[in-house]
Amino acid sequence: MEASVIPAKVDVKKDKSLTIVWADGVTSSFDLAMLRCVCPCAKCKEERTQSKKSLLRVLPGNYTDDLKLAAAELVGNYAIRLIWTDGHDLGIYSFVFLRELGERMAK
């Protein structure tokens, strides 16, 4: 795996952000609401495709609390799984996906 997609440090603030310092020294910071909107799981991808929007806040209709992370878990050495307070737990965010997302946001 290339150093550009290997995290040296992962910092999760459950009510605010996810920050990754990559092995090559680059830092990527992500707002949680944005990460929820780009959830890579099949269900969320399908809902974004049907709505023809690249970003979609997919929350249960009766969810009124602030969106936060309930937990974050490493998945092997290639991804992080984000578990949301709205009950959604299917999103596995690969480090390749997060690095590319971080680079697009920096432009």
C-alpha positions as CSV (number, residue, x, y, z in Angstrom):
1,M,0.0,0.0,0.0
2,E,1.3,3.5,-0.9
3,A,2.3,5.8,1.9
4,S,-0.2,8.3,0.6
5,V,-3.1,6.1,1.8
6,I,-1.6,4.8,5.0
7,P,-2.8,6.7,8.1
8,A,-0.1,7.6,10.6
9,K,-2.7,9.0,13.0
10,V,-6.5,9.0,13.1
11,D,-8.3,11.5,15.4
12,V,-12.1,11.1,15.8
13,K,-14.1,13.8,17.5
14,K,-17.5,12.1,17.8
15,D,-19.5,15.4,17.6
16,K,-17.4,17.3,15.1
17,S,-14.8,15.8,12.8
18,L,-12.4,13.0,11.6
19,T,-8.8,14.0,11.0
20,I,-6.2,11.7,9.4
21,V,-2.5,12.4,9.3
22,W,-1.2,10.3,6.4
23,A,2.2,8.5,6.4
24,D,3.5,11.0,3.8
25,G,2.7,14.0,6.2
26,V,-0.4,15.3,4.5
27,T,-3.4,16.0,6.8
28,S,-7.0,15.5,5.8
29,S,-9.9,16.8,8.0
30,F,-13.5,15.9,7.4
31,D,-16.7,17.4,8.8
32,L,-18.9,14.6,10.1
33,A,-22.0,15.9,8.4
34,M,-20.2,15.8,5.1
35,L,-18.9,12.3,5.7
36,R,-22.5,11.2,6.4
37,C,-23.6,12.7,3.1
38,V,-21.0,10.8,1.1
39,C,-21.5,7.5,2.9
40,P,-20.1,4.8,0.6
41,C,-22.5,2.0,1.5
42,A,-24.7,0.5,-1.1
43,K,-27.9,1.8,0.5
44,C,-26.7,5.4,0.6
45,K,-25.2,5.2,-2.9
46,E,-28.6,4.0,-4.2
47,E,-30.5,6.8,-2.5
48,R,-28.1,9.4,-3.9
49,T,-28.4,7.9,-7.4
50,Q,-32.2,7.9,-7.2
51,S,-32.3,11.5,-6.1
52,K,-29.6,12.4,-8.7
53,K,-27.6,14.3,-6.1
54,S,-23.9,13.6,-5.3
55,L,-24.5,14.6,-1.7
56,L,-27.5,13.5,0.3
57,R,-28.2,13.6,4.0
58,V,-29.7,10.2,4.5
59,L,-31.3,10.2,7.9
60,P,-34.4,8.4,9.2
61,G,-37.5,10.6,8.9
62,N,-38.0,10.7,12.6
63,Y,-34.4,11.5,13.5
64,T,-34.2,15.0,15.2
65,D,-31.0,14.8,17.2
66,D,-27.7,16.3,16.1
67,L,-25.7,13.9,14.0
68,K,-22.8,12.4,15.8
69,L,-20.6,9.4,15.7
70,A,-21.5,6.6,18.1
71,A,-18.2,4.8,17.3
72,A,-15.5,4.4,14.8
73,E,-13.7,1.1,14.1
74,L,-10.7,0.2,12.0
75,V,-11.5,-2.4,9.3
76,G,-8.3,-4.4,8.7
77,N,-5.6,-2.0,7.5
78,Y,-7.6,-0.5,4.6
79,A,-10.6,1.4,6.1
80,I,-12.6,2.9,8.9
81,R,-16.2,2.0,9.7
82,L,-18.2,4.9,11.0
83,I,-21.2,4.1,13.2
84,W,-23.7,7.0,13.4
85,T,-26.0,8.0,16.2
86,D,-29.0,7.8,13.8
87,G,-28.3,4.0,13.8
88,H,-26.6,3.8,10.4
89,D,-23.6,1.5,10.6
90,L,-23.0,0.2,7.0
91,G,-20.5,2.8,5.9
92,I,-17.0,1.5,5.5
93,Y,-14.8,4.4,4.4
94,S,-11.6,3.0,2.7
95,F,-8.4,5.0,3.2
96,V,-8.1,5.3,-0.6
97,F,-11.6,6.9,-0.7
98,L,-10.8,9.3,2.2
99,R,-7.5,10.3,0.7
100,E,-9.1,11.1,-2.6
101,L,-11.9,13.0,-0.9
102,G,-9.4,15.0,1.1
103,E,-7.5,15.9,-2.0
104,R,-10.7,17.0,-3.8
105,M,-11.7,19.2,-0.9
106,A,-8.3,20.8,-0.8
107,K,-8.6,22.1,-4.4
